[in-house]
Amino acid sequence: MNVRQLEHFLAVAETGSFSRAAEKLHLTQSALSRSIQSLESEVEGQLLDRVGKRNELTPLGRQVLERARRIVLDAHELKRGVDLMREASAGTLRVGLGSGPGAILMTPLLCHMARHHPRVKLRVVRGPTELQLIQLRERQLDALVVDVRVVPPAEDLSIQPVAEMSGGWMVRAGHPLLALRTVTFADVLAYPVAATPLSDEVGRLLVAQYGPRAIPSQFVSVEWQRPNTTF
């Protein structure tokens, strides 16, 4: 068996369909079927059962799937590492940033890369965490920095803490709110509120703390945004 066969098997397992998997892999269905049949011959067992129009994993298929994910991930990481070494620390680094990390880490990241890795072309991608996870799994991103609370544990992801980021309310010097002994959320809403893009998880925490009026899309007047960027 080879990595390509395992990639084909993963595509069928993830989509549940030979036609969708073939389209995703840019293969004909017959070529994909031959690849899966060859893999089944290698493992001496059936990996997929056809149930109506959908293909489901057999018990053996589920076992192979777990190992195939790790093997394919390791193979891609090995190739990526070799490519970077061959290019002598040059090439392209593709990093996805969530809303909070993007607002706070964008400038320090750009400064660090410009100072210490000037030959590396940095591509910073912003977007919904769900989409960025798909891009990471499809090797369109090399790394992803997001709120770890919104990422479900998965065997094909290596999750490491970067930093604990806290949030808070800030006002300019001399703001009327500073004259109050106790500031309520209703007091805050009397003034325009500016914010970085807030994740759904942060939105849920705000609503739990302050009530339904704390839905970010309703109380934030000015939101900071930055498009997908390449440097």
Disulfide bonds with the S-S distance in Angstrom:
none
